[in-house]
Amino acid sequence: MTPPRNRSDAPVAILVVAALGIAVLVVAPLAGLLARVPWSGIGRLAEPEARAALIVSLEVSSGAALLAVVVGFPIAWVLARTTFVGRSVLRALVLLPLVLPPVVGGVALLTAFGRRGIVGRFLASAGITLPFTTAGAVLAAAFVSTPLVILAIESGLRSTDSRLEDAAATMGASRRYVIRRITIPLLRPQLLAAAVLAWARALGEFGATITFAGNLRGRTQTLPLAVFETLQSDPDGAVVLSVVLMILSLGVLIALRDRFLSR
């Protein structure tokens, strides 16, 4: 009987390419960033501009993650649990922001929700303005992060054992009860992963935000925008803010642990 192959075995060529890839694409940039950190200037994080950018970032990313989950869940449900003509086209459309250049996404948001946009003109007549506001920054971040939510939840729905839902339905449970008491609890790991991924993506958003919401301190200037602005006149300060973003992003990945690969 042939002994089971050690799953840790890998061809030498693959190990070499993997090591080079990690060194070039991960270790070198991060090491370069950490090597440039002016530790004596960490106190700059207490400055009003840095604190304001951090607060705006947390508000925008949290609001965007919530909006992405609320919108993404029903879309993922339709894609995973229904069959209709054009489903592949719909999937391509809702995932388009994932590959669309963020600046193009910001322009698209302006043409839709700007004061003269196809939707924005009606919002403006009702006294609602989105461009260059915190709500606009939330919308821009949600626009680019919702596809991640859809992918995560759709994958979870497809891997969920639907027999449990069918059994509850045959026993007289309503569709709403089945979703609330069976489907959502089964999807809790995927929902959590989707929300955290959306939060992390929104935290790092730059192009769509600056195009649609601008770079207004205390209102729409998030940490990535603050890094870009600070880099023009204070490279050391930009490095400090970049490290803060790196730590937050790394914390998200550590919190997720193996949820990317778990069923």
N, C-alpha and C positions, 0 to 999 in steps of 0.2 A: 504494500500500500504506500503510495507516494505521500510523504509528509507534507502538511500544509505549508505553503510558501509564506515566509516572513513578510508581512505587509510593509515593513519598513525598508525592505530591499528596493534599491533603485539603481539604474545604470549610472555609471560614473559620469557620462556626458550630461545626463539630466541634473545630477547633483552639482556639477560645475556651472552649468547655465543658471540653475536656480541661485547658487551662491553669488554669481556675478550680477544677476538681476537684482537680488536683495541689496547687494553692496552699492550698485549704481543708482537704482531707483528709490531706495528707501534709506539706507544707512548714511550714504554720503550727504544727501540734502539735509537730513535731520541733524547729522553731526556738524555740518557747516552752520546750521542755524544755532545750535547750542553753543558752538565755539565762539559765536559772535555776540552772545548775550552779555550785555554790560550789567553784571550782577549788582554793581553799585547803583545802577539806575532803576532797580526794581521798584523803588518808591514812586516812580512815575505812574504806576497803576492806581495810586491813590489820588491822582490829579482829577479834577472834575470832568475833563474831556474823556479820559479813559473810563471812568466810572459810568459816565452817561452812555458811552458806546456799549459797554458791557450790559447795562440795564436794557437798552434798546434791543440788543442782540437777543437777550433772554426772552424779552417780551415778544419779539417778532418770531423767533424760532418756535416758541411754545404755542403761540397763536396759529402759526402755519402748520405745525404738526397736528393740532386739533382739527383744523379745517381740512387738512389732507386726509385724515382718518374718516371724518364725517362724510366727505365727498367720495373718497376712494373705496370705502366698504361696499356701498351699493353698486358701484361700477364693477368692482371685482366679482360681486355676486352674479351680476348679469353675465359677465364673461365666463364664469366658471360653471354656472348652473343652468344656463339657458342655451338654446340652439336656435339660430335664426340666420337668414341670409344677410351677409355683410358683417358677420361677427369679427372676422379677421381684419376688416377695414376699420371697425370701431376700435379694436385693440390697438391697431397702428396709430390711430388718431389720439387716443388717450395716453399712449406712451411716447408720443412725439416730443413733448417737452424734455424727455430724458436725453435726447440726442440733438435737440435744437440748440443752437448757440444762445446762451443766456441773454445777450444783448438783443438778439432777434426776438426772443420772448418778451423782453421789456418793451420793444417797439410794438409788438402785437397787443400787449396789454394797454399801451397808450391809445392805439387805434380803436380798441374796444371800450375802455373805461375812462379815456380822457374826456375832457369837457365837451369835445366835439365828436367823441367816439360813438359807435353804433348803440352802445348801452349807456355810456357816460353822459350823453346829452339828456337822457331821461332822468338819470340820477342827479345831475346838476339842477334840473328843474325842480327836483324834490329836495334840494338843499344838501345833497350828499356828494362829497368830493373825495376821490380816492388818490389821484396822483399827488405825490409829494406829501403824503401823510403816513403816519404809522400804520394805519389800516391798509394803505396801498403797499407798504413794505411787506406786510403779512400776506397779502394777496400774491405779490410777486414771488415770495418764498414758497408759498403753497403751490403755485403754478409749476415750479421746477421739482418739487418734492413729492407731489401726489403720485406720479408714476411708480415711485419706489413702494409706496403703500399698496397700490393696485397689484403690483407683481408679488409682493409678499403675501397679501391676503388671498389672491387668486390661487397661489401655490398651496396655501393652507387649506382652502376649500376643496381643492382637487384631491388632496391627500387625506381629508377627513372621511371617516367611515360613515357614509350616508345611511347605513342600515339602522343606526341608532335614531336618526331623525325619522326614518320611515316607520320604525316601531312605535315611536311616540305619536306619529300621525294616525296610525291604525288604531291606537288606543283612545283616540278622540281629542288629542291635543291640537290646539289651533296653530296656524302657521306662526303667529307672533310668539306664542308660548315656546314653540320648538326653537325658534331663533334665539329667544332670550335665555332659555334654560339649558339648551343642549348645544346649539351651533356656536354661540359666542364663547361659552366656557371651553369648548374643544379648540377654539381658535385663539384662546388667550395668549399662548406663546407667540403666534404669528402677529397678532394685533400689537403686542408689546414691541416686538422687533420692528414692525412697520412704523409705529409711532416714534421709536427712538431713531430709526434711520431717517425718517422725515425731519425730525428735530435736528439731527446732525447735518443733513443736507441744507436745511434752511439756515443753520448757523453759519455755514460757509458761503452762502449765496452772495454774489457780487454783481454780475452783469445785469440781470433783470431788475435788481433792486435799484441800482444807481440810475438806470434808464427810466424806470417808471416812478420810483419814489424819491429820487434825488439823494443828496448827501447832506442833509440838514442836521446839524448837531442837536442832540437831545430829542429828535423826532424820528429821523430815518437813518441816521448814521450808525450802522452796525460796526462790529469789530473789523470785518474785512474792509469796509470802507474807511475806517479810521486808520488801518494799516496802510492802505494806499495813500491816503492824504498825508500821514505822518512821514512816509518814506520820502516824500518830496523835499522835506526840510530837516528831518531828524531820523536818519537811518537807524540809529541805536534804539530810539523809541519805537520804531516800526518792528524791530527784532523782538523787543519785549512783548509787544502786543501779539506778534506772531506766535511766540511761545505759549502765551495764554490760550490762543485758539488751538494750538497743537495739543496742549494738556487736556482741554475740554473734549476734543475729538478722540483722543486716546482713551479718555475715561468712558466715552460712549462705547467704544469697541470692547473694552474690558468688561463693561456691564453686560453687553450682549453675549459674551463668552462664545459658546458653541451654538447659539440659536440659528446662525446662518446655515448650519449643516444638520440641525435636528429636524425631525419630522414635525 
